[in-house]
Amino acid sequence: MTVYFIGAGPGDPELLTLKAARVIGACPVCLYAGSLVPAEVVACAPESARVLDTAPMTLDDTHAEIVAAHALGQDVARVHSGDPSLYGAIAEQIRRLKDEGISYEIIPGVPAYAAAAAALGTELTVPEVAQSIILTRMSMKSTGMPAGETLENFARTGATMAIHLGIRALREIERQLIPFYGIDCPVVVVYRASWPDQVIIRGTFADIREKVRAAKITRTALIMVGPALADNHGFPDSALYDAAKPHVLRPKVKEKI
């Protein structure tokens, strides 16, 4: 018996990986986070499968379902939104599985920031503009952030930032980031990336909060910040395909005599 922690992706059922769909389609038990995972994602579960939305359940409740399945020798598809390695709350589940000798496997999924970048039609790592992405979140009512993991510390790098769980803290985000990025820095809010009701709000620190308020978005949104999100940067081509910069897979072509 194995518990499969499966990344459902950001919402679009077609972004579910082939492996994830295959495993969900074979498991007699499927537990999915219905608040963020559409029912369509787990529609491939067997007709006879026990399919439960874990949104109203506690950790004890979900673990009890897993233990019951284990006693029957049944595999479990534990389906989380995005990629389970990022804010998937799987660490505490894995700890219990290890304590009880229950095997598990993690199947990655498309993370929200990747779906948001696709929706924006942009690359997040632009040559000489930004070559790093910081994935972080605001504390709000969630678990507190470790000391040192502050927006100010991250902002000193100037990297592209993807901020989760922060839509109700835009004023505080502005306060912390404007000194480093400037008030004209591009800011994009993507509500329910890849879902049918996806909303994209573009702006800067000067106007993004008012635009979000007007759109009445208060949850399930990713905030992206950084100069790489600008429409025009005048950036150079990357060295990856530069004919003047050969590498082991593309040796320098001899000049014609």
N, C-alpha and C positions, 0 to 999 in steps of 0.2 A: 504494500500500500504506500502511495506517495501523495504528498500534498504539493500541488503545483501552484506557485504564486505567479499569476499571469498578468502581464501588463496589457490592459485593454486598449491602450492608446488614448488620445484626447477626447474621443467621442464618436467620430465617424466609424461605423462598423467596418468599412472597407480598409481602415488603417490597422485592423487586427492582423497580426502576422499569421502566415500559413501554419506555423507550428502551434500557435496559440489556439487557432480555430480547430485544428486537429485534436488537440488535447481536451479542449472543452467538449468537443463532440464525442469524446470517448469516456468521460468521467461520469460515474453514477451520481455524484454529488457536486453541485456548483453553488458556491457562495460568492455573490458579487456585490460590490458597493454601489447600490442603486442610485444614490444621490449624485454620483458623478459618472456612472457607467450606464449607458442606455440599455434597456432590455433587449434591443436588437442585437447587441454584441454577444449575448449569451443565448440567442435564439437557436444556435447550432447545437445546444446541449441535447442529449438523447431525450426522446419523448417521455421515457420512464424515469428520467433523472429527478433527483430532489434539488430543486432550484430555489434558493432563498436570497432575498434582498437583505443585506446585512446593515443597511442604514439605521434601522431602529434597534439593532442588537448591540450588546456589549462584547468586550473581548472574551469574557467568560462564556457568553452564549455561543460565539463562533467557535471557540475552542471545544466546547461540548459537542458541537456538530461534527467537528473533525475527529474527536475521540470516538464518537459513536460509529463514524464511517470506518475508522481504523479497526474497531472491533469486528466489523463485518468484512474487512479486507477490501474496502472500496477506496479507489483513488478519489481525491478531492481537487476540483478546480477552484482555487481561491483567486477571484478576479478583482484586480485593482485598477484604478484609472491611471492613465499615462504609463510611466515606467515604474514598477514597484520599488526600485532602488531609491527613488526620489520622493520623499514625504509619503511613502506608501504604508507606514506604520506596520511594516512586516518584521522589524527587528524583535519586538516583544512577542510576536507570534512564533518566530523561529526559536527564540529562547525556550518557550514552552515545549515546542516539538523536540528540541534537543534533550531537554530534561526527561522526556518520556520515550526517547528512542524512536521517534516517528520520522521517517525520511521525507525530504522535501527537495524541490527543484525550483529554480527561478527562471521564468521565461520573460525576457525583456519586451518592452513595448515602446511605442512612439511617445516621447515626452511632450508636454504641452508647449514648451518653448519652441520645439521644432515645428509643431503644427502652426504656431503663431507666426514664425518666420516664413513658413510656406504661404500662409494666408496674406502676409505682407508682400510676398514676392521679392524677398531680399535675402542677402547673405549677412550673417551677424559678425563675421570676421573679415573685415575689409582691410586690404594691405595699407599699412602705415596710418590706419585710422583706429582700428581695434582688432587685436588678435587673441583676445580672451573673452570668455563669457562667465559671468558670475551668477550662479543660481542661488537665490536666497529667499528669505521670507520675513514677514513682520511677525512679531509675537502675538499681538492682539490677545485673543482668549485662548490661544494655543500654548503649547509648551514654551517656556522661556528660551531665549537664545543664549548660547554659551558666551562667557566673557570674551571680548575681543572680536566677536562676529557682529560688528556694527556696520550700518550703512556708510558711516563716515570712513571707517577703515577700508572698506571695499572701494569706496568712491575715489580714494587716493590713487588708484590704479588707472582710472579713466576708462576702464573696460566696459563693454556692454553688460548691462545688468538685467536680469529677469527676476522680478520680485513677485513672489506668491503671497497670497493671503494679505494683501495690502490695500485693497481698493477702498476700504473705509479709513485708511490712514494716509491718504494722499497729502494732507496738510503737513503731517509729520515727515513724510518722505521728502517733500519739497524743502522743508526746513533743513534737513540733513544733507541733501544732495546739491542744492543750488550753489553753495559755496565752492563746490568742486567742479560741477558740470556747467554752471552758468544758467541763467534764467531762460536763455534761448535754446537750450539743449533739447533735441527731439525726445518726445515721450509718446509711447503708444500703449493704449489699453486694448487688449483683445478679450472680449467677453465670449466664453464658451467656444473656444477655438475648435473649428471643424464641425461643430454642430449645425443643424439647419438654421438656427436662429443666431448664428455667430454675428457679433458686432465688432467693428474695428473703429477706434477713435484715435485720430492722430492729432498731435499738438506739441506744445512745448511746456516747460514748467510755468510759463506765463499764463496759459489758458486751459491746460488739461483738466484741472479740477472742476472748472465751470462747465466744460463740455461733458464730463462724466456725470455731473449732477443733473444736467439737462437731459441726459440719456437715461437717468434713473437706474444706473448700474450700481448695485451694492454688494454683489457677491460673484463668485465663479469667474473671476477675471484675472488675467496676468498683466502685470505692468512691466513694460520694457523701456529701458533708458539708455541713452548713449549716442555719440556722434555717428556711429555706424548706421543709425536708423534714418539719417538725413537722405533726401532724394539725390543730392549732388555733393560729392566731396572732392572731385578732381584727383582721385587716388590713382596710383600707378598700377599697371598690370602686375600680377603676382609673378614670382620667379619660376613658378611651377612649369609653365609652358613657354618660357622665354628662350628663344633660339640661341641667344647669346650666353645662356647658362646651362650647359649640358650636365647631365647626371648619368648614373649607371644604367638607367633604362633608356636613355636617349643620348648616346655618345655624340660628340661634336661631329658634324658633317664636314668632310674635307672640302676646302675651297677649290673651286674649279680653276685650272691653269689657263 
